[in-house]
Amino acid sequence: MPDLGLEVLLKGSNMLRLLQGLWVALRISLIAVVISIPLGLLFGVLMTRKNIVLKAIFRVYLEFIRIMPQLVLLFLFYFSTTRTFGWNLSGETASIIVFVLWGTAEMSDLVRGALISIPKHQYESSAALGLTKMQTYLYVIIPQTVRRLIPRMIKTTSLILMIGVVEVLKVAQQIIEANRMSSPNAAFGIYLTVFLLYFIACWPISMLAKYLERKWR
């Protein structure tokens, strides 16, 4: 049986450190999502209006966020703005700001697309059932967007290790480096464990969103 290096996880508090790193990624993701959802809903609705100025502003914002890699945004907020404006941003705060900007852009575009693509008869059916527009957003739009947004947000948080935030991937690298001589094959087992932790974190959220979407459809 090949040596996967999994015994490293049983040394000291390595497994606990991985779980703590996963919690950092989850915490940043969930905070960003909670803020992004209402902002994305608001921006998405505003993007469907016929106001040319609003459309132009949101289009520039969306294109900027899409074109600019998240890693560049992290560096921009964590290093550049702190030095330019004298802010004392922690790595987690900078990460939350960047993921809120990114999440709001993704959410607003999904909401805009969903609102445009929803046939008129669905709105009429919702009205006939006594649903308000807010309830339509709540029961139809949000489940679809949350299912896409949260798993992507959690996976993308691995970038924050570049600004020193100790999340699960950073912890994995530290464990591998500390056991390089005694367990040269530890990298495979550690990264496999990280993959499973990400899957365990993202899969139930995706399934819950699918369930809510089916239930509220």
LINRAPE-V917557 format. One record per pair of residues at least 12 apart in sequence whose ideal C-beta (glycine too) atoms are under 10 Angstrom apart, sorted by the first residue. I is the first residue (numbers start at 1). J is the second residue. D is the distance in Angstrom with one decimal. If there is no record, write none. Layout:
BEGIN
i=I j=J d=D
i=I j=J d=D
END
This chain:
BEGIN
i=2 j=185 d=7.9
i=2 j=188 d=8.6
i=3 j=183 d=8.2
i=3 j=184 d=8.8
i=3 j=185 d=4.9
i=3 j=186 d=9.2
i=3 j=188 d=8.9
i=3 j=189 d=8.5
i=4 j=183 d=9.8
i=4 j=185 d=6.5
i=4 j=186 d=8.5
i=4 j=187 d=9.7
i=4 j=188 d=5.5
i=4 j=189 d=4.0
i=4 j=190 d=9.3
i=4 j=192 d=7.0
i=4 j=193 d=9.6
i=5 j=175 d=9.8
i=5 j=176 d=8.5
i=5 j=179 d=7.8
i=5 j=182 d=9.8
i=5 j=183 d=4.9
i=5 j=184 d=7.7
i=5 j=185 d=4.1
i=5 j=186 d=3.4
i=5 j=187 d=6.8
i=5 j=188 d=6.0
i=5 j=189 d=3.9
i=5 j=190 d=6.8
i=5 j=191 d=9.7
i=5 j=192 d=9.2
i=5 j=193 d=9.8
i=6 j=183 d=9.3
i=6 j=185 d=9.3
i=6 j=186 d=8.2
i=6 j=188 d=8.8
i=6 j=189 d=4.0
i=6 j=190 d=8.3
i=6 j=192 d=8.0
i=6 j=193 d=7.5
i=7 j=179 d=9.4
i=7 j=182 d=9.6
i=7 j=183 d=6.9
i=7 j=185 d=9.8
i=7 j=186 d=8.3
i=7 j=189 d=8.1
i=8 j=175 d=6.3
i=8 j=176 d=8.0
i=8 j=178 d=8.7
i=8 j=179 d=5.0
i=8 j=182 d=8.2
i=8 j=183 d=4.9
i=8 j=185 d=9.1
i=8 j=186 d=4.4
i=8 j=187 d=9.6
i=8 j=189 d=6.7
i=8 j=190 d=6.6
i=8 j=193 d=9.5
i=9 j=175 d=8.1
i=9 j=186 d=8.7
i=9 j=189 d=7.1
i=9 j=190 d=7.3
i=9 j=193 d=6.3
i=11 j=175 d=8.5
i=11 j=178 d=9.1
i=11 j=179 d=7.4
i=11 j=182 d=8.9
i=11 j=183 d=8.6
i=11 j=186 d=9.7
i=12 j=175 d=9.5
i=12 j=178 d=9.5
i=14 j=171 d=8.3
i=14 j=172 d=9.4
i=14 j=174 d=9.3
i=14 j=175 d=5.2
i=14 j=178 d=8.7
i=14 j=179 d=8.5
i=14 j=186 d=9.6
i=14 j=190 d=8.5
i=14 j=193 d=9.6
i=15 j=175 d=9.4
i=15 j=193 d=8.1
i=16 j=171 d=9.8
i=17 j=166 d=8.7
i=17 j=168 d=9.0
i=17 j=170 d=10.0
i=17 j=171 d=4.9
i=17 j=172 d=9.1
i=17 j=174 d=7.8
i=17 j=175 d=7.0
i=18 j=168 d=5.8
i=18 j=169 d=9.6
i=18 j=171 d=5.5
i=18 j=172 d=6.6
i=18 j=175 d=7.5
i=18 j=190 d=7.9
i=18 j=193 d=6.6
i=18 j=194 d=7.1
i=18 j=197 d=6.7
i=19 j=168 d=8.1
i=19 j=171 d=9.1
i=19 j=197 d=7.6
i=20 j=166 d=8.3
i=20 j=167 d=9.2
i=20 j=168 d=8.3
i=20 j=171 d=7.3
i=21 j=161 d=9.2
i=21 j=165 d=9.4
i=21 j=166 d=6.2
i=21 j=167 d=4.9
i=21 j=168 d=3.6
i=21 j=169 d=7.3
i=21 j=170 d=6.5
i=21 j=171 d=3.7
i=21 j=172 d=7.5
i=21 j=174 d=9.1
i=21 j=175 d=9.8
i=21 j=194 d=8.7
i=21 j=197 d=8.8
i=22 j=154 d=9.1
i=22 j=157 d=9.8
i=22 j=167 d=7.5
i=22 j=168 d=4.4
i=22 j=169 d=9.6
i=22 j=171 d=8.6
i=22 j=194 d=8.3
i=22 j=197 d=5.1
i=22 j=198 d=7.9
i=22 j=200 d=8.8
i=22 j=201 d=6.5
i=23 j=167 d=8.7
i=23 j=168 d=8.4
i=23 j=201 d=9.6
i=24 j=91 d=9.8
i=24 j=92 d=7.4
i=24 j=95 d=9.3
i=24 j=157 d=8.1
i=24 j=160 d=8.3
i=24 j=165 d=6.7
i=24 j=166 d=6.5
i=24 j=167 d=4.4
i=24 j=168 d=7.3
i=24 j=170 d=8.7
i=24 j=171 d=8.8
i=25 j=95 d=9.5
i=25 j=153 d=9.3
i=25 j=154 d=6.1
i=25 j=155 d=8.8
i=25 j=156 d=9.4
i=25 j=157 d=4.2
i=25 j=158 d=7.2
i=25 j=160 d=7.8
i=25 j=161 d=9.7
i=25 j=165 d=8.8
i=25 j=167 d=4.4
i=25 j=168 d=5.6
i=25 j=169 d=8.1
i=25 j=170 d=9.6
i=25 j=197 d=9.1
i=25 j=198 d=8.3
i=25 j=201 d=7.9
i=26 j=150 d=9.7
i=26 j=153 d=9.7
i=26 j=154 d=6.5
i=26 j=157 d=8.3
i=26 j=167 d=9.1
i=26 j=168 d=9.1
i=26 j=197 d=9.8
i=26 j=201 d=6.1
i=26 j=202 d=9.9
i=26 j=205 d=9.9
i=27 j=92 d=7.9
i=27 j=96 d=9.1
i=27 j=157 d=9.4
i=27 j=167 d=9.3
i=28 j=91 d=9.6
i=28 j=92 d=6.1
i=28 j=93 d=9.6
i=28 j=95 d=5.2
i=28 j=96 d=5.8
i=28 j=98 d=9.7
i=28 j=99 d=6.5
i=28 j=153 d=8.4
i=28 j=154 d=8.8
i=28 j=156 d=10.0
i=28 j=157 d=5.4
i=28 j=160 d=6.9
i=28 j=165 d=7.7
i=28 j=167 d=7.6
i=29 j=95 d=9.5
i=29 j=96 d=9.3
i=29 j=99 d=7.0
i=29 j=103 d=8.8
i=29 j=149 d=9.4
i=29 j=150 d=6.7
i=29 j=151 d=9.1
i=29 j=152 d=9.2
i=29 j=153 d=4.4
i=29 j=154 d=4.5
i=29 j=155 d=8.9
i=29 j=156 d=8.3
i=29 j=157 d=5.6
i=29 j=167 d=9.9
i=29 j=201 d=8.7
i=29 j=202 d=9.6
i=29 j=205 d=9.7
i=30 j=150 d=7.9
i=30 j=153 d=8.4
i=30 j=154 d=8.6
i=30 j=205 d=9.7
i=31 j=92 d=8.9
i=31 j=93 d=10.0
i=31 j=95 d=9.4
i=31 j=96 d=5.5
i=31 j=99 d=8.3
i=31 j=100 d=8.2
i=32 j=95 d=8.0
i=32 j=96 d=5.4
i=32 j=97 d=8.6
i=32 j=98 d=8.4
i=32 j=99 d=3.7
i=32 j=100 d=5.0
i=32 j=101 d=9.0
i=32 j=102 d=8.0
i=32 j=103 d=5.2
i=32 j=104 d=9.0
i=32 j=149 d=9.3
i=32 j=150 d=9.5
i=32 j=153 d=6.0
i=32 j=154 d=9.9
i=32 j=156 d=9.7
i=32 j=157 d=8.6
i=33 j=99 d=8.2
i=33 j=100 d=8.8
i=33 j=103 d=6.1
i=33 j=107 d=8.6
i=33 j=145 d=10.0
i=33 j=146 d=7.5
i=33 j=149 d=6.2
i=33 j=150 d=5.5
i=33 j=153 d=5.8
i=33 j=154 d=9.1
i=33 j=205 d=9.7
i=34 j=100 d=9.4
i=34 j=103 d=9.6
i=35 j=96 d=7.7
i=35 j=97 d=9.5
i=35 j=99 d=8.9
i=35 j=100 d=4.9
i=35 j=103 d=7.6
i=35 j=104 d=7.7
i=36 j=99 d=7.6
i=36 j=100 d=5.5
i=36 j=101 d=8.6
i=36 j=102 d=8.1
i=36 j=103 d=3.2
i=36 j=104 d=4.7
i=36 j=105 d=8.6
i=36 j=106 d=7.7
i=36 j=107 d=5.2
i=36 j=108 d=8.8
i=36 j=145 d=9.4
i=36 j=146 d=10.0
i=36 j=149 d=7.0
i=36 j=150 d=9.7
i=36 j=153 d=8.0
i=37 j=103 d=8.1
i=37 j=104 d=8.7
i=37 j=107 d=6.2
i=37 j=111 d=9.6
i=37 j=142 d=6.9
i=37 j=145 d=7.7
i=37 j=146 d=7.2
i=37 j=149 d=8.0
i=37 j=150 d=9.8
i=38 j=104 d=9.2
i=38 j=107 d=9.1
i=39 j=100 d=7.3
i=39 j=101 d=9.4
i=39 j=103 d=8.2
i=39 j=104 d=4.4
i=39 j=105 d=9.5
i=39 j=107 d=7.2
i=39 j=108 d=7.5
i=40 j=100 d=9.7
i=40 j=103 d=6.9
i=40 j=104 d=4.9
i=40 j=105 d=7.8
i=40 j=106 d=7.2
i=40 j=107 d=2.4
i=40 j=108 d=4.5
i=40 j=109 d=8.3
i=40 j=110 d=7.4
i=40 j=111 d=5.9
i=40 j=112 d=9.4
i=40 j=141 d=9.8
i=40 j=142 d=9.5
i=40 j=145 d=7.1
i=40 j=149 d=8.1
i=41 j=104 d=9.5
i=41 j=107 d=7.0
i=41 j=108 d=7.7
i=41 j=110 d=10.0
i=41 j=111 d=5.8
i=41 j=134 d=9.3
i=41 j=137 d=6.1
i=41 j=138 d=9.2
i=41 j=141 d=7.5
i=41 j=142 d=7.5
i=41 j=145 d=8.5
i=42 j=104 d=8.9
i=42 j=107 d=9.6
i=42 j=108 d=7.9
i=42 j=111 d=8.9
i=43 j=57 d=9.8
i=43 j=58 d=6.1
i=43 j=61 d=8.1
i=43 j=62 d=9.0
i=43 j=104 d=6.3
i=43 j=105 d=8.1
i=43 j=107 d=7.6
i=43 j=108 d=3.6
i=43 j=109 d=8.7
i=43 j=111 d=7.6
i=43 j=112 d=8.1
i=44 j=58 d=9.0
i=44 j=104 d=9.3
i=44 j=107 d=6.7
i=44 j=108 d=4.2
i=44 j=109 d=7.2
i=44 j=110 d=7.1
i=44 j=111 d=2.6
i=44 j=112 d=4.6
i=44 j=113 d=8.4
i=44 j=114 d=7.8
i=44 j=115 d=6.6
i=44 j=116 d=9.9
i=44 j=137 d=8.8
i=44 j=141 d=8.0
i=44 j=145 d=8.6
i=45 j=108 d=8.6
i=45 j=111 d=6.8
i=45 j=112 d=8.1
i=45 j=115 d=7.1
i=45 j=133 d=8.7
i=45 j=137 d=7.9
i=45 j=141 d=9.7
i=46 j=58 d=6.8
i=46 j=108 d=8.2
i=46 j=111 d=9.8
i=46 j=112 d=8.9
i=47 j=59 d=8.2
i=47 j=61 d=9.8
i=47 j=62 d=8.5
i=47 j=108 d=6.2
i=47 j=109 d=7.9
i=47 j=111 d=7.9
i=47 j=112 d=4.3
i=47 j=113 d=9.5
i=47 j=115 d=8.5
i=47 j=116 d=9.3
i=48 j=111 d=8.5
i=48 j=112 d=5.8
i=48 j=113 d=9.7
i=48 j=114 d=9.9
i=48 j=115 d=5.2
i=48 j=116 d=6.5
i=55 j=112 d=10.0
i=58 j=105 d=9.0
i=58 j=108 d=7.0
i=58 j=109 d=9.0
i=58 j=112 d=8.4
i=61 j=101 d=8.6
i=61 j=104 d=8.7
i=61 j=105 d=6.6
i=61 j=108 d=8.5
i=62 j=104 d=9.7
i=62 j=105 d=5.3
i=62 j=106 d=9.1
i=62 j=108 d=7.3
i=62 j=109 d=6.0
i=62 j=112 d=9.1
i=63 j=105 d=9.3
i=64 j=101 d=9.1
i=64 j=105 d=8.5
i=65 j=98 d=9.6
i=65 j=101 d=6.0
i=65 j=102 d=5.8
i=65 j=103 d=9.6
i=65 j=104 d=8.3
i=65 j=105 d=4.0
i=65 j=106 d=8.2
i=65 j=108 d=9.9
i=65 j=109 d=9.4
i=66 j=102 d=9.1
i=66 j=105 d=7.1
i=66 j=106 d=9.1
i=66 j=109 d=8.7
i=68 j=98 d=9.8
i=68 j=101 d=9.4
i=68 j=102 d=9.2
i=69 j=159 d=8.6
i=70 j=95 d=9.5
i=70 j=98 d=6.2
i=70 j=99 d=7.8
i=70 j=101 d=9.2
i=70 j=102 d=5.9
i=70 j=156 d=6.0
i=70 j=157 d=9.4
i=70 j=159 d=5.5
i=70 j=160 d=9.2
i=70 j=162 d=9.9
i=71 j=98 d=9.2
i=71 j=156 d=9.6
i=71 j=159 d=5.1
i=71 j=160 d=9.2
i=71 j=162 d=6.0
i=71 j=163 d=9.0
i=72 j=98 d=9.6
i=72 j=159 d=10.0
i=73 j=94 d=9.1
i=73 j=95 d=9.8
i=73 j=97 d=8.7
i=73 j=98 d=4.6
i=73 j=99 d=9.1
i=73 j=101 d=6.9
i=73 j=102 d=7.3
i=73 j=159 d=9.3
i=74 j=91 d=8.7
i=74 j=94 d=6.4
i=74 j=95 d=6.6
i=74 j=97 d=9.2
i=74 j=98 d=5.3
i=74 j=99 d=9.2
i=74 j=159 d=6.2
i=74 j=160 d=6.6
i=74 j=162 d=6.5
i=74 j=163 d=5.4
i=74 j=165 d=9.2
i=75 j=94 d=9.2
i=75 j=98 d=9.6
i=75 j=159 d=10.0
i=75 j=162 d=7.4
i=75 j=163 d=7.0
i=76 j=94 d=9.1
i=76 j=98 d=8.3
i=77 j=89 d=6.8
i=77 j=93 d=8.8
i=77 j=94 d=4.5
i=77 j=95 d=8.5
i=77 j=96 d=9.8
i=77 j=97 d=5.6
i=77 j=98 d=5.7
i=77 j=101 d=8.8
i=77 j=163 d=8.8
i=78 j=90 d=8.9
i=78 j=91 d=6.4
i=78 j=93 d=8.9
i=78 j=94 d=4.0
i=78 j=95 d=8.0
i=78 j=97 d=9.2
i=78 j=98 d=8.4
i=78 j=160 d=9.1
i=78 j=162 d=9.0
i=78 j=163 d=4.5
i=78 j=164 d=8.4
i=78 j=165 d=9.2
i=79 j=94 d=8.8
i=79 j=163 d=7.6
i=81 j=94 d=8.3
i=81 j=97 d=9.3
i=82 j=94 d=8.0
i=89 j=163 d=9.7
i=90 j=163 d=9.7
i=90 j=164 d=9.6
i=90 j=165 d=8.4
i=91 j=160 d=6.6
i=91 j=161 d=9.4
i=91 j=162 d=9.6
i=91 j=163 d=4.9
i=91 j=164 d=5.2
i=91 j=165 d=4.0
i=91 j=166 d=8.6
i=91 j=167 d=9.6
i=92 j=160 d=7.9
i=92 j=163 d=9.5
i=92 j=165 d=5.8
i=92 j=166 d=9.8
i=92 j=167 d=9.3
i=93 j=165 d=9.9
i=94 j=160 d=8.4
i=94 j=163 d=6.5
i=94 j=165 d=8.5
i=95 j=156 d=10.0
i=95 j=157 d=7.0
i=95 j=159 d=8.4
i=95 j=160 d=4.5
i=95 j=163 d=7.3
i=95 j=165 d=5.9
i=95 j=167 d=8.8
i=96 j=157 d=10.0
i=96 j=160 d=9.7
i=98 j=156 d=9.5
i=98 j=157 d=10.0
i=98 j=159 d=8.7
i=98 j=160 d=8.5
i=98 j=163 d=9.6
i=99 j=153 d=6.1
i=99 j=154 d=10.0
i=99 j=156 d=7.2
i=99 j=157 d=7.1
i=99 j=159 d=9.4
i=99 j=160 d=8.7
i=100 j=153 d=9.9
i=102 j=149 d=9.7
i=102 j=152 d=9.2
i=102 j=153 d=8.0
i=102 j=156 d=7.5
i=103 j=145 d=9.9
i=103 j=149 d=6.1
i=103 j=150 d=9.1
i=103 j=152 d=8.8
i=103 j=153 d=5.9
i=103 j=156 d=9.4
i=104 j=149 d=10.0
i=106 j=145 d=8.1
i=106 j=148 d=7.6
i=106 j=149 d=5.9
i=106 j=152 d=7.5
i=106 j=153 d=8.5
i=107 j=141 d=9.7
i=107 j=142 d=9.2
i=107 j=145 d=5.6
i=107 j=146 d=8.8
i=107 j=148 d=9.1
i=107 j=149 d=6.0
i=108 j=145 d=9.4
i=109 j=145 d=9.5
i=110 j=141 d=8.0
i=110 j=142 d=9.9
i=110 j=144 d=7.1
i=110 j=145 d=4.5
i=110 j=146 d=9.7
i=110 j=148 d=6.6
i=110 j=149 d=7.5
i=111 j=137 d=7.6
i=111 j=141 d=5.8
i=111 j=142 d=8.6
i=111 j=144 d=9.2
i=111 j=145 d=6.4
i=113 j=141 d=10.0
i=113 j=144 d=9.8
i=113 j=145 d=9.7
i=114 j=137 d=8.9
i=114 j=140 d=7.6
i=114 j=141 d=5.1
i=114 j=142 d=9.6
i=114 j=144 d=6.2
i=114 j=145 d=7.3
i=115 j=133 d=9.7
i=115 j=136 d=9.2
i=115 j=137 d=8.4
i=115 j=140 d=9.7
i=115 j=141 d=7.2
i=118 j=136 d=8.1
i=118 j=140 d=7.2
i=118 j=141 d=8.2
i=122 j=136 d=8.0
i=122 j=140 d=7.6
i=122 j=217 d=9.9
i=123 j=136 d=6.8
i=123 j=140 d=9.7
i=126 j=139 d=8.5
i=126 j=140 d=7.7
i=135 j=216 d=9.4
i=136 j=216 d=9.9
i=138 j=216 d=8.1
i=139 j=212 d=8.3
i=139 j=213 d=9.0
i=139 j=215 d=8.7
i=139 j=216 d=3.8
i=139 j=217 d=8.2
i=140 j=213 d=8.1
i=140 j=216 d=6.7
i=140 j=217 d=7.3
i=141 j=213 d=9.9
i=142 j=209 d=8.9
i=142 j=212 d=8.4
i=142 j=213 d=9.2
i=142 j=216 d=9.0
i=143 j=208 d=9.0
i=143 j=209 d=5.3
i=143 j=210 d=7.9
i=143 j=211 d=8.6
i=143 j=212 d=4.4
i=143 j=213 d=3.9
i=143 j=214 d=8.7
i=143 j=215 d=8.5
i=143 j=216 d=6.2
i=143 j=217 d=8.5
i=144 j=209 d=7.7
i=144 j=210 d=9.5
i=144 j=212 d=9.5
i=144 j=213 d=5.9
i=144 j=217 d=9.7
i=145 j=209 d=8.7
i=146 j=205 d=7.8
i=146 j=206 d=9.3
i=146 j=208 d=8.6
i=146 j=209 d=5.0
i=146 j=212 d=8.1
i=146 j=213 d=9.0
i=147 j=205 d=7.8
i=147 j=206 d=5.7
i=147 j=207 d=8.9
i=147 j=208 d=8.3
i=147 j=209 d=3.2
i=147 j=210 d=6.1
i=147 j=211 d=9.7
i=147 j=212 d=8.4
i=147 j=213 d=6.7
i=148 j=206 d=8.8
i=148 j=209 d=8.2
i=149 j=205 d=9.6
i=149 j=209 d=9.1
i=150 j=201 d=9.3
i=150 j=202 d=7.4
i=150 j=205 d=4.9
i=150 j=206 d=7.8
i=150 j=208 d=9.5
i=150 j=209 d=7.6
i=151 j=198 d=8.7
i=151 j=199 d=9.6
i=151 j=201 d=8.3
i=151 j=202 d=3.9
i=151 j=203 d=8.1
i=151 j=205 d=6.2
i=151 j=206 d=5.6
i=151 j=209 d=9.0
i=152 j=202 d=8.7
i=153 j=202 d=9.5
i=153 j=205 d=9.9
i=154 j=168 d=9.9
i=154 j=198 d=6.8
i=154 j=201 d=5.8
i=154 j=202 d=5.6
i=154 j=205 d=8.0
i=155 j=198 d=6.3
i=155 j=201 d=9.2
i=155 j=202 d=7.0
i=157 j=169 d=8.7
i=157 j=198 d=9.8
i=158 j=170 d=8.6
i=158 j=172 d=9.8
i=158 j=194 d=8.8
i=158 j=198 d=8.5
i=161 j=173 d=7.4
i=161 j=174 d=9.9
i=168 j=193 d=9.2
i=168 j=194 d=5.7
i=168 j=197 d=6.2
i=168 j=198 d=7.7
i=168 j=201 d=9.3
i=169 j=190 d=9.8
i=169 j=191 d=8.7
i=169 j=194 d=6.3
i=169 j=198 d=9.2
i=171 j=190 d=9.1
i=171 j=194 d=8.7
i=172 j=186 d=9.5
i=172 j=187 d=8.5
i=172 j=190 d=4.8
i=172 j=191 d=6.4
i=172 j=193 d=7.7
i=172 j=194 d=5.1
i=172 j=197 d=9.5
i=173 j=187 d=9.1
i=173 j=190 d=8.6
i=173 j=191 d=9.5
i=173 j=194 d=9.9
i=174 j=190 d=9.9
i=175 j=187 d=9.5
i=175 j=189 d=10.0
i=175 j=190 d=5.8
i=175 j=193 d=9.7
i=176 j=188 d=9.7
i=176 j=189 d=9.4
i=176 j=190 d=5.5
i=176 j=191 d=8.2
END
